[in-house]
Amino acid sequence: MNGEKIINEVMGGGLRALNRLAGSPLVERLGLEERTQQLVYEGAKRMAGTAAKAAKRLSSKRLGESRRPRGSRRFDLTLSEEQQLMRDTLGRFGADVMQAAAREADEQGGPPDGFMDAFGELGAIPMSVPEAWGGAAEASSAVSQMLIAEDLARGDMGLAYACLSSLSFANAVVLWGDESQRRALLPSFVEGEGEVASVAVVEPHPLFDPLAPRTTAKKHSSGYVLDGEKSMVALADRATRFLVAATLPKAGPRLFVVERDASGLEVTAEPTMGLRGAALGRLELDGVRVSPAALLGGEAALKRRGKAAYEDAVNRARIAWGAMAVGASQAVLDYVIPYCNDRIAFGEPISHRQAVAFMIADIAIELESMRMLVYRAAGRLDAGLDCGREAYLARTLCTEKAMEIGTNGVQLLGGAGFIKDHPMELWYRHLRAVAIMDGNLLV
């Protein structure tokens, strides 16, 4: 395939993604037509400007190398036009669609009919895949992915996990896949074909460490043989592919693409206390054989930075779950403030009592602390800086404070927090999951 043809395909894919977003009935229903049209215009102009640069790079550099934003040590929370548009869109989608569907999803143990199609209309995956691979993003951005996770979780954390499963798979392919894997796996996501995929890192045993998975991958003459077990995998009942973390002897943990119909793979439902809207399931891998091409990044990655890439994946997962905790905690705060102002006891709002006011203030303070740590870790990723320490600190704080915020939210509603007339008991169950979900999502 010559360079000109590649560039035409790249630009065509990006423009198609933008046009699908602009023409989505959901965008019109959410009242975002004007801002979406502006995004299409700016995106098309940017693609035209970068096409010539791509042509020059083709002779000396593989097209598959996604550009990172220029490194900067300045911590800047200013959002781009694209990021602000996506936040506006997802904020309204969360409030108007996700919150309305949350209870049904929890009760039936999966997204309601048509929900995933409605999310697909928003174009979150095409807007996250770089132009170099047919998407509409200027560059792969951890901050943008983190904002998506936060805004979706503010609508409903269980449904957010379901929405982000395919996006996480696509992110991993963009970041660490080789050229052939990107060409084979990304088009079905970017073109909006409705394909579902998921990431499987978490394992069902005490003191699970994502940096040392017990699932093993052994070299075989025809590829690799995987054995182990994975837990709390989103949309396990409908995913066509899984990205499975397994330890390769002498090489360390790696990620493998496993097809759903692979011999030796068994998928079972896994009913849980929270995140039920994500249709969680368990994978049992008993002698699952995969080809050499299933190793993400290809076998060349074993000689390069394969281990560093996996550690990067763990850091990104911790940032993603931190963002989910921030979004769900923000939903709690948004709910308890008007509730306590309107709830009258002994002739005055209960928010007039110091114990209540201080508890709400504590939620707000801890929430901002969580947000700053998560944003800082994501910002360092985009700046090309190491974020292992920052991602771990964000996870540690979000794990502790998310449970505390969920508990205090129930406490502020009193008996009402214990019944299903209010969403608080649902948010409480979701926030408890942050402590055990160390993996299965990627920003």
N, C-alpha and C positions, 0 to 999 in steps of 0.2 A: 504494500500500500504506500503510495507516494505521499510526500509531506502535504501537498495542497489538499489532497483528499482527506487526510486526517484532520487538517484544520477546519475544512468545511463540515465534517461530521461533528467536531467539537462544538463549533459555533451553532450548528443546527440543533444539537441536543440542548444546549443552554437556552436558546431562544424558544424551543418547544416547551421547555420546563416553565419559562416565564409566561408564555402565552397561555399555558394550561392554568396557571395560577390566576392570571388576569380574567380568564373566562369562567372561573369556577362559580357556580351558583351560590356556594357558601360564602364567598367573598362579598358578593352582592348582598346577601342576607345580613351579613355582619356590618355592612355600611362602610367597606374599605375600598370601594372601586377607585376613587381618585388617587389614593396613596399607592394602590397596586399599579395603576397605569403609569404613575411616575417612576416606580421601581422598574417596570418593563422598559421604559424609555432610557433610564440611566444604565440599566444592565446591557441593553443592546449597544449603546454608545461605548460602554467599557469593553465589551467583547470585540467590537470593531477595532478599538485601539490596541488590544492585546494580540490580535491575530497575527499582525506582522512580526511582533516579538516572538511568538510561538514558532513562526516559520524559520527564523534565524536560529532558534535553539535546536531544531530538529536534527541538524547535521552533527551536533556535538553533544547533545544531551537527550536522554530518553524523555519522551513526552510524559511518562508516568510519574515523574518527580513533582509532587505537589509543592507549590510555593508556600512558604511560611511568611507571615507578616514580618517586616523588618524588626530586628531585635531592639528592644528598648528597655531600660531599667525603670522607666517612669511608670508609676501605677496610675493608670488613667481609666476611669469608668465611663467616659463619654461614649455613647453608642453611635454607630454609623446609621445612615438612613435605612439600610437593609435590616439591621438589627432592630431598630425602633419599629419598623413596619411589622416584622415578625412578632415582636412583643405585643403590639396592638392586636394583631390578628389572633394570636394564641390566647391572649387575655380574654378576648370576647368569646372565643371558642370554648375556653375553660368555663366561663361564667354561664354561657347560654346553652352549651351542648353537654359538656362533661359533667357539670354538677347535676344537671337534670337526669343524666343516665347513670350516675354513680350508684344509687341504691339498687337499681335493677341489675347492674353488672355484679354487684356484691352478692346479691341473692341467687343469681343464676350461675355464678362462678365463671364469668367471662364477659367480654364486650357484647352489648346488645346488637341485634341485627342492624347492619348498615352503619354502625359507628366507625369501624375501621375505614370504610369507604369515604365517610365524611372527613376523617382526618387526612386521608390521602389527597383529598381535593385541596387542602391547604398548601401542598407542595413543600412540606418541611424537608423531605429527603432531597429532592432536586435542588432546593435552596441551600443545602448543606454540602453537596458534592461540588468540588471545584470545576471550573469551566473546562479544565484540561481533560476531564472525564465525562463531559456531556451534561454536567449540572449547570447551575446558575450562580454559584458562589465565586467570589473573586479569589478566595483562598480558603483552605481548611482552617477553621477557627474554633478553638476550644471554648472561648468565651461565648460565641454564638450558640454552640451546642449546650453549654451550661445554662444559658438563658432559656432555651427551649425546654430543658428539663424542669427548671424552676417554674415556669409559667404553666406547663401542663400539670405539674403536681399540685399547683394551687387550685386547679379545677378538680382533679381527683387523682390521688397518687396511684391507685390500682390501674386505672385506665391509662395514666401517663406511662406506667411501666410497659403496658401493652403497646402503646404507640411508639415507644422508644426502642423496642426490641429490634425491628428491622433497621432503624436508623443507626443503632449501635453496630450492627453487622456491617452496614455500608461504610461507616466510619473506619472500622478496622481494615476493610479491604482498601480503602483510599490511603490510609496511613502506612500500612505494612505489606499490602499485597504486591506481587510483582506485576509486570505489564500484562502477562497473559491472564492472570487472575482478575485484574481490573476489567479487562475487555470481556471476560466471560461472565462475571458476576454483577457488575454495576448496571448495565443497561436495563435489566428488568426492574430495578428500583427507580432509576431516573425517569424511565418512560411511563411510570405509573401503571404497571401491569398488575399491581396488587399482590406481588409475591411477598410472602411472610418468612422471615428468618429470625433467629434468636442466638444469643450468646450464652454459653454454659460454662461458668467458672466455679460457682459455689458447689460445695460438696456436703453431704449430710452426715457430718461427724463433728464431735466437740472440738473446739479450739481450731477451727479450720483456718488455714493460712493460705491466702490466694497465691503467695509467692512460692509455695511448696505443695502443689496439688498432688493428691495421692493417685489420681488417674494416671496411668502410664501409657506411653507410646514406645513400642519396640520396633526397631528397624527390621524389615523383612525384605526378601528378595524382590517382591513386587510392590513395595511401599512401606506402610507402617501398620501395626496392629495395636488397637486401643482397647484398654480394659479399665473399668472404673465406674463411678456413679456420680451423677450431677443432680443438683436439687434446685427447686424453685425457679425453673426456667420458664420465662414468659411465653405464652401462646404455644406451648409445647404440643398441643393437640392439632395445630394447623400449620406449624412451621415446616417449610420444605427443606431447609438447611439449618444446621447448627454450627456455631463456631465453638469448638470444644478445647478447653485448656487441659493439657496433659504434659507430664514430665518425661522428657526424652533422656535416657541415660547418657551421661558425660556432656550433655548439652544444656540440661535444665528445662524449665517449663517452656512450652511452645503452644501455638494456637493451630488447630486443624479444622478444616471445613469437612463436615460429615453430612452426607445426604440422608434424608429421612428414611429412605428405603434401603439403607445399608444393612447388609446381613449382620446379625448380632446386636443390632440396636433395638431396644425396647423402650417405648414411651408410655408412661402411665400418669394419670391425673394425680395431683398432690394437693388436696384441700388444705387450706391454711387459715390462720386466724385473721390475717390482713392481706391486702393486695389481691383479693379474690377476683377482682375485675380483670386481672391480667391472665386468667386461666393458667395458673401455674402447674407445672408437671415435672416429673423426674425422668432422667435418662439413665438407662442401664446399658453399659457398653461391655459386651462379652465377646472378645475376639473380633472386634469390628475392624475389617481390613479397608484401608484407604490407599489411594495411589500416592506417589511422591508429590504430585501436583496439589494434594490436599494440604500440605504444610504451608501455612500462610507466609508469603514472602519467598516461597520456593526453597529448595535445598541450598541455594547460594546464601540464604539468610543464616544458615548454620555457621558459616565461616565469617559472617559480618557481625551485625549487631543484634542478632536474634534475641539474646537474653535481655539486652537493654530495651528492645522493643516490647518485650513482655512486661518488664517493670514499668514501662511507660503506660501500658494498657491498664495495669493495676492502679496506677496513679489517676488515670483518667476515670476509672470506675469509681474511685473514692470521691473524686470531684463530682461525678454525676449523681451519686447517692446523697452527697452533701447538698447539691442543688435541689434534689427531690425533697429533702428534709426542710430546706428553707421555704420552698413553695407551699408545702402542706402546713408548716408552722405559721406562715403568713395567713393562710385560710383560717386557722384557728383564731389568730389575733383579730382578723377582720370580723369574725363572728361574735367574739365575746364582748367587744367594746360596745356595739349597739345593744346587745342583749342585756348587759349589766346596767346600761344607762336607762333602758326601758323597764327593767324588772323592778317593781315596787315592793318593798317590804318595810313594815312599820312606818308607812307614810312617806318614804323617800326612796330614790333609786339605790340599789345595793352598791353602785359604784361610789356612793358617798362614804362608804365605810373604808377605813384605811386598809384593812386586811385585803379587801377586794381590789382596791386601787393599786396597792403595792404589788399584788400578784400579776395584774395586767401589765404594770410597768416592768416587772421582771421579765415577762414574756417578750415584751418589745425590746428590751436591752439585750437579752440572750439571742434573740432573732437577728439583730443587727451584728452581733459578734459572729454568729454563724455565717451570715452573708459576706462579711468582710473577709473571713478566712477562705471561703469557697471562691469568691471572686479573685482574691489574690493568687490562689493556686492556679486557677484557669488563666489568669493574666500572665503568669510566669511561663506557662506552656506556650502561649502565643508569642512571647518574647524570646523563645528559644532557650530559656533558662531551666535549670534543674528545679523540679517542684516536689521531689519525694518527701521532704520534710513538711512542706506546706500542705500537701495532699493528706498526709497522715494526721497532721494537727487538725485539719478541717474535718476529717472523718471522726477523730476522737471527740471533738467538741459537739459535732452534730449528733453523734450516737447518744451522748449523754443528755444533751439539752432537748433533742427531739422528743425523747420519752418523757422528760420533765414537762415540756410544754403540752404534750398530749394529756398527761395526768392533770395538770393545772386547768386545762380547758374543761375537762369533765367536772372538776371540782367547782369551777366558777358557775357552771350551770346547775349544780346540785343534783337533785333527782332527775331533772330533765336531761342531764348529760348521760344518763344511764339507759335511756330509752331511745327507740329509733325514730321518734318524732323529730329529732334534731340530728344533724350529721356529725355531732361531736364524737359519739361512740365509734363511728366509722373512721374518723380521722385519728382517734386514739389508737385503734388497731393497726392502721397504716403506719403510724409513726413508730410503733414498737418494732417494725420490720427493719428499720434503718440499722439497728445494732447487729443484725445477722447477715445483711445483704452486702457482703464485701466482694463485689464482682457482678457479672451478668449485665452490666451497662457500660457504655463507653461514650465519652464526649469527644 
